[in-house]
Amino acid sequence: MTIEPPQPQDQDIRQQLAAGDYHNAFEQLLERYKEKVFRLCFSMVRNETQAEDLTQDIFLRVWKALPGYHGAASPSTWIYSIARNCCLSYLRKQKNHPAIFLAEEELERLEESTAVQRDALQAGVDLDIAWMLGQLPEKYRQVVMLFYLEAKSYEEVGSMLGLPLGTVKTFLYRGKQELLKIAARRPNPEIKLNRSST
């Protein structure tokens, strides 16, 4: 009995790109990664409206960059790298030009809380997990979300976030420790992050 080697991730998209079929490749990328990119953006900027705007901007950049994609990294890693860089640029600009009044900030927090609960329900994610992830420091939250919720490997997480492998493992360990502390403060803590590789 022969065992076929596993197919590379997004093989169909790679084939479309190799054939110069950028339109269909982009449609597939958009369908497959839009929600994941939005979640990554939201984890970084903590504002639903801005995360939606950034997601649109990211996919515009992806479309423009498609002819230059040569498959050195997987499509998901490539897209996450673009998304991360776009979000970091946005956050740097915000630090240089803060323009949110306190009242607006409070209103946004209320809207975000409602949106997170709605999205968590739609995605089938336990609400306690969504709340607890929101309490994590950003550097831990991004690593935990990619590793557990997006099922990325250590190497993929490191490539997407520009982190060495050792740092990814350290952030995962510390993130889990923080989640346990956060869960202990909840009336009915329930953690469902069960990947056995950590």
Secondary structure, DSSP 8 states (H G I E B T S, - for coil): --------TTHHHHHHHHTT-HHHHHHHHHHHHHHHHHHHHHHHH--HHHHHHHHHHHHHHHHHHGGG--SSS-HHHHHHHHHHHHHHHHHHHHHHS----HHHHHHHHHHHHHHHHHHHHHHT--HHHHHHHHHS-HHHHHHHIIIIIS---HHHHHHHHT--HHHHHHHHHHHHHHHHHHHHTSSS-------TT-
